[in-house]
Amino acid sequence: MAHQCIKYRLNSDGTIPDFIYFGNDGMHGVYGTYPTGDAAEPSPRDLVQVGISVDNATGDFETIASQADLQAYLTTTSENDGWATLSPTEEDPHATVPFDPAAEAARVWGVLDALNG
């Protein structure tokens, strides 16, 4: 088994699960991304997040099998939640542009491929 792209929740005590890959190899930062709320779960497990797992991970998560599946998930979630991406300018440090699910899925999958390469 290898690193996987996953959907997960925080542990019931609010900590990040042990199966999340943090890395110090330039791949840092693909965890706790693209959060979406789930009112059916109590806090702190009320957000579903996307991340990359450690190698050979097991635990309470759902694997996203392909870049196309990640893009489809991000498309649906971003449309439902009205996501935008920060794109600050000198005039407006809070400016945004539309969220691009295809670009974000490609970015995450590129990290995943590099880890598994």
Contacts in CASP RR format, 6 or more apart in sequence:
PFRMAT RR
TARGET T0000
AUTHOR 0000-0000-0000
METHOD contacts of the structure
MODEL  1
MAHQCIKYRLNSDGTIPDFIYFGNDGMHGVYGTYPTGDAAEPSPRDLVQV
GISVDNATGDFETIASQADLQAYLTTTSENDGWATLSPTEEDPHATVPFD
PAAEAARVWGVLDALNG
1 55 0 8 1.000
1 56 0 8 1.000
1 57 0 8 1.000
2 55 0 8 1.000
2 56 0 8 1.000
2 115 0 8 1.000
2 116 0 8 1.000
3 21 0 8 1.000
3 52 0 8 1.000
3 53 0 8 1.000
3 54 0 8 1.000
3 55 0 8 1.000
3 57 0 8 1.000
3 112 0 8 1.000
3 115 0 8 1.000
3 116 0 8 1.000
4 52 0 8 1.000
4 53 0 8 1.000
4 57 0 8 1.000
4 63 0 8 1.000
4 64 0 8 1.000
4 112 0 8 1.000
5 50 0 8 1.000
5 51 0 8 1.000
5 52 0 8 1.000
5 53 0 8 1.000
5 63 0 8 1.000
5 64 0 8 1.000
5 70 0 8 1.000
5 108 0 8 1.000
5 109 0 8 1.000
5 112 0 8 1.000
6 19 0 8 1.000
6 50 0 8 1.000
6 51 0 8 1.000
6 52 0 8 1.000
6 53 0 8 1.000
6 57 0 8 1.000
6 61 0 8 1.000
6 62 0 8 1.000
6 63 0 8 1.000
6 64 0 8 1.000
7 48 0 8 1.000
7 49 0 8 1.000
7 50 0 8 1.000
7 51 0 8 1.000
7 61 0 8 1.000
7 62 0 8 1.000
7 64 0 8 1.000
7 73 0 8 1.000
8 17 0 8 1.000
8 19 0 8 1.000
8 20 0 8 1.000
8 48 0 8 1.000
8 49 0 8 1.000
8 51 0 8 1.000
8 60 0 8 1.000
8 61 0 8 1.000
8 62 0 8 1.000
9 41 0 8 1.000
9 45 0 8 1.000
9 46 0 8 1.000
9 47 0 8 1.000
9 48 0 8 1.000
9 49 0 8 1.000
9 60 0 8 1.000
10 16 0 8 1.000
10 17 0 8 1.000
10 44 0 8 1.000
10 45 0 8 1.000
10 47 0 8 1.000
10 49 0 8 1.000
11 17 0 8 1.000
11 44 0 8 1.000
11 45 0 8 1.000
12 44 0 8 1.000
12 45 0 8 1.000
13 44 0 8 1.000
14 44 0 8 1.000
14 45 0 8 1.000
16 31 0 8 1.000
16 32 0 8 1.000
17 59 0 8 1.000
17 60 0 8 1.000
17 61 0 8 1.000
18 54 0 8 1.000
19 53 0 8 1.000
19 54 0 8 1.000
19 57 0 8 1.000
19 58 0 8 1.000
19 59 0 8 1.000
19 61 0 8 1.000
20 31 0 8 1.000
20 32 0 8 1.000
20 51 0 8 1.000
20 52 0 8 1.000
20 53 0 8 1.000
20 54 0 8 1.000
21 27 0 8 1.000
21 30 0 8 1.000
21 31 0 8 1.000
21 51 0 8 1.000
21 52 0 8 1.000
21 53 0 8 1.000
21 54 0 8 1.000
21 55 0 8 1.000
21 115 0 8 1.000
22 28 0 8 1.000
22 29 0 8 1.000
22 31 0 8 1.000
27 52 0 8 1.000
27 111 0 8 1.000
27 114 0 8 1.000
27 115 0 8 1.000
30 50 0 8 1.000
30 51 0 8 1.000
30 52 0 8 1.000
30 108 0 8 1.000
30 111 0 8 1.000
30 112 0 8 1.000
31 49 0 8 1.000
31 51 0 8 1.000
31 52 0 8 1.000
32 49 0 8 1.000
32 50 0 8 1.000
32 51 0 8 1.000
33 49 0 8 1.000
33 50 0 8 1.000
33 51 0 8 1.000
33 108 0 8 1.000
34 49 0 8 1.000
34 50 0 8 1.000
34 74 0 8 1.000
34 77 0 8 1.000
34 78 0 8 1.000
34 83 0 8 1.000
34 104 0 8 1.000
35 47 0 8 1.000
35 48 0 8 1.000
35 49 0 8 1.000
36 47 0 8 1.000
36 48 0 8 1.000
36 77 0 8 1.000
36 80 0 8 1.000
36 81 0 8 1.000
37 46 0 8 1.000
37 47 0 8 1.000
37 48 0 8 1.000
37 81 0 8 1.000
38 46 0 8 1.000
38 47 0 8 1.000
38 48 0 8 1.000
39 46 0 8 1.000
50 64 0 8 1.000
50 70 0 8 1.000
50 73 0 8 1.000
50 74 0 8 1.000
50 108 0 8 1.000
51 108 0 8 1.000
52 108 0 8 1.000
52 111 0 8 1.000
52 112 0 8 1.000
52 115 0 8 1.000
53 61 0 8 1.000
64 70 0 8 1.000
64 73 0 8 1.000
67 105 0 8 1.000
67 106 0 8 1.000
67 108 0 8 1.000
67 109 0 8 1.000
68 105 0 8 1.000
70 105 0 8 1.000
70 108 0 8 1.000
70 109 0 8 1.000
71 101 0 8 1.000
71 102 0 8 1.000
71 105 0 8 1.000
74 99 0 8 1.000
74 101 0 8 1.000
74 104 0 8 1.000
74 105 0 8 1.000
75 101 0 8 1.000
77 83 0 8 1.000
78 99 0 8 1.000
78 101 0 8 1.000
82 99 0 8 1.000
83 99 0 8 1.000
84 96 0 8 1.000
84 97 0 8 1.000
84 98 0 8 1.000
84 99 0 8 1.000
85 96 0 8 1.000
85 97 0 8 1.000
85 98 0 8 1.000
85 99 0 8 1.000
85 100 0 8 1.000
86 94 0 8 1.000
86 95 0 8 1.000
86 96 0 8 1.000
87 95 0 8 1.000
87 96 0 8 1.000
87 97 0 8 1.000
88 94 0 8 1.000
88 95 0 8 1.000
89 95 0 8 1.000
END
